[in-house]
């Protein structure tokens, strides 16, 4: 399945978010993300004067260091490009993430400590992507730990997190029949 052919159009704005997860030599993991917004025409808002086409309007980097339980041991952000010269002053707030664990309620807590007027919307948005990448980075490790301890009485946290993994669907019925709910065996699209 692919998108339909678009009508003729002109590119105005491009946002690029890239995240990577690394296993460190000390047994921890670094998860890094970059965030960039560029325009195809000169941008005139902000206090830097004109920002030429193709030069980032927003350019942020974020790195968190986590253990196998997704607990954050280190966190740092860099705001290299922003429309206002005052924006980079909030980058050190990323260090407030140290001690938090990525899981249920993580983004709500992150918004509480570094959201709104305390921080940068784009760094917080990048954090959500980095957190998702952290989950994927640890997937094999956590899967091995789960299989090693095998707690068949515990409902997997991943159930009901998306359409494919809904409790009344065929995937849960096949992988975790104990936790399957009665319902429609067909996929709802």
N, C-alpha and C positions, 0 to 999 in steps of 0.2 A: 504494500500500500504506500502511496506517495501523496504528497500535497498536490493540489490542482495547480495548473499553470497560472501564474499571476498575470494580472493586467499589466501593461507597460508601466514602469515605475522608476523612481530615482532614489538611490540610497541617501539618507539624511544623517542617520546616526548608527553607530556600531558599538555594541557592548560585548566585551570578551572577558570571560571568566574561565580561568584554568586552575585546576587543583591537582596536586600530586602528593602521594603518600610514599614515605621512605622508611625502611627499616634501618635504624642506626646501629653502629658497631657495639654500642653499649646496651642493646636490647630494647631501647625505647623506639618510638616512631615519631618522625617529623611529618606533619601534614602542612603543606604550603599552598597558598592560593594567591593569584593575582587577579586584579579587577581593573579594567580599562574601558573608558568611554571616549570615543572620538566622534567628531563631526566631519562632514564632507565640505563644510564651508567654514570660514572664519567665525569664531565664536566671540561675542562682544560683552557678555555679562561677566560679573565677578570684578575683582579689583586688580587683576594682573594686566589689564589692557587686552588687546586682541590676542586670541589663541588661534593660531593658524590651523587650517584644515589638516586633519591627520595627526595633529599633536594631541596627546591625551588631555582631556578636560578633567577627568578623574583617573588617577593611577594609584592604586593601593596594593600593598602586599601584606600578607598575614601568615605567620608560622606559629603552629602550636606543637608542643611536644607532649606525647601521651604515652601511657603504659598500656598493657594488654587489657586493662579494665576500662579504658578510655578516660582515665583521670588525667587532667592537664597538669603537667609539671612545669612547663615554660610556655609563655605566649608573648609574642611581640608583633607590632604592626608598624608599617611605614606608609605615610601618605606623601608620595612624591609629586603628584599632580593634583591640584584642586583649584576650583574657581576663586577661592578666597585665601589670602595669605594666612589667615588665622586657623584654617582647617587642620594643618599638621599638628597643632598643639595637643589634640586629643589622642594621637596615636599611642602614647604610653598607657592609656586606659586598658589596652589589651592585657596588660600584666594582671589585671584584676580577675582574669579568667583562671589563673593558677589555683588549683585546688578543686575546681568544678569537675564534674564527670559528664561526658557527653551521653545523654540518654533522655528519658522523659523529663520534661520541664527545663531542659538545658537552655533553650533559646529564650524562654520567658525570664530565666534568671540572668542571662546575658543582657537582655533588653533592660532589665532593672538596673544593672550595674554600669552599663555603658551605652544605653539607648537614649533616644530623644535629644534633648538639649545638652546632655552630658557627653555625647559622642558623635559619631559619624554614621549616617544612615548606610553609606556604601560599605564601610568596614563591617558593620553589623550584617549586612546582606552577604558579604563575602564569608563571614563567619558561618552562616547557615550552610553555604556550599562546602566550606572546609570541614564542618562537622559531618556532613553527609559523606564526604570523601574519607574521613577518619573511620566511619562505620564500615565502609567498603574495604579500607586498608586492613582493618582488623578482622575482617570476615573469616578468613581461613583459620586464624589463631583462635578466635572465639568458637568457631565450629568444632575445632579439635578439642577444646576445653569442654564444650558441651557434650561431645561424644564420649570424652574420657570419663566424665562424671555421670553422664546419662541419667537425667532426672525425668523419667517418663511421666511423673505426676504433675510436673510444672508445665503450664501452658506456654508455648513459645511466644515471646513478646512480638514477634513479627506478624502473628495472626491479626487480621483486620487492619493492617496498615496500608493495603491497597486492594484494588479490584481482584487481582489474581489470588491474593492471600486471604480473601474473606472467609470467615468461619463456615459459611454455608456453601462454599464453592468446591469444585473438583480437586484443586491442588491440596487444600487442607484435608479433604477426605482421603486423598492418596498418601500424603506425607505424615499427617498427624490425625489418624482416624478417631483417636480418643477425644479430640477437641473439635471434631467436625460437628456442625449444627445442622439440623434438618433444614432443607430448603431446596431451591432450584439447582439441579445439577448442571444445567446449561449455563454458559457464560452470558452475562447481561452486557450487551454492547450498545 
